[in-house]
Amino acid sequence: LAATALGRVAVAHMQSGDLHEAARRMQQARALALAAGDLRVLSEVHSLFGLWSMYRGLFAAAERWFEEVAVASHFSGDEQVAGWSLIGRAGCMTAQGRVDEAARTIARIVPWLEEKA
């Protein structure tokens, strides 16, 4: 619960533009999630690090964070988290001019979305 709360606090700091404090809170949340072995919260925090990196224009670093989200989703079997990874990675690819690769990446999630709709 504390790791989830810290993640939400980090989002508030990102929204207010305080990226330094957001990073500090995300690091705390990540440490707690790792200690608890909570893959869902760890995935959320890694997604936040991906977004944080995107906000700073660090698209290659952001893509690596979203790849970590994919690893966690593989072990947890969480399809929603897998979707977060694909969407985040596609955003990074687009920002780096890899539009065709981004489109192929997004296409991978479409069947799951149609199934859930």
C-alpha positions, 0 to 999 in steps of 0.5 A, a space after each residue: 500500500 505504501 509503494 502504491 501511495 508513493 507512486 500516486 504522490 510521484 504522479 502529482 509531482 510530475 503533474 506539477 512539474 517537480 520532476 526531481 521530487 517525482 523521481 525521489 518518490 518513484 525510487 522509494 516506491 520501487 524499493 518498497 515494491 521490490 522488497 515486497 515482491 509486488 510485480 503489479 506495483 513494480 510495473 506501475 513504478 517502472 511505467 512512471 519512470 518511463 513517463 518521467 523519462 519521456 517528459 525529459 526527452 530521454 526516449 531511449 531510457 524511457 523505452 528501456 523502462 517500458 521493456 522492464 514493464 514487459 518483463 514483469 507482465 510476462 512473469 505476472 501474466 497481467 495482460 493490462 500491464 503488457 498493454 501498458 508496456 506496448 503503448 509506452 514503447 510505441 510512444 518512445 519509438 514514435 518520438 525517435 522517428 521509428 513510426 513504422 515500428 511503433 505502428 507494428 507494436 500498437 497493432 499487437 495490442 489491438 486484438 486484446 482491446 477488441 476482445 475486451 470491448 
